[in-house]
Amino acid sequence: MSPWTHHLKNIDKGCPKPLTSASPLSEEQLNKIFNRYDTNGDGHLSWEELKSAYNILGMSFPGLRALKALCVADENRDGYISQKEFIKLMRKKYRK
């Protein structure tokens, strides 16, 4: 038996429990998040704005993540995520 085994048994005791389901955000909170990354204020998130947002959040491959976000959320296929599309996406993601 390893001398570290007894430490591994209690490793979770001091750690916070992971969230099992995220709380839904209010519409006001979602609007604030959207507006934070809508840098030109046109009411839409472009690929560049999404890429920048993922980069700010420290995500790997921000360009690819931005492209995927557009593929998933851009319902009318205009190349942008509108505020309405963004809120709809977030409501689906955090639905209980």
NORPEKA-V936898 format. One record per helix or strand. SS is the DSSP state (H for helix, E for strand). FROM is the first residue (numbers start at 1). TO is the last residue. If there is no record, write none. Layout:
BEGIN
SS_FROM_TO + SS_FROM_TO
END
This chain:
BEGIN
H_5_9 + H_27_37 + E_44_45 + H_47_56 + H_62_73 + E_81_82 + H_83_93
END
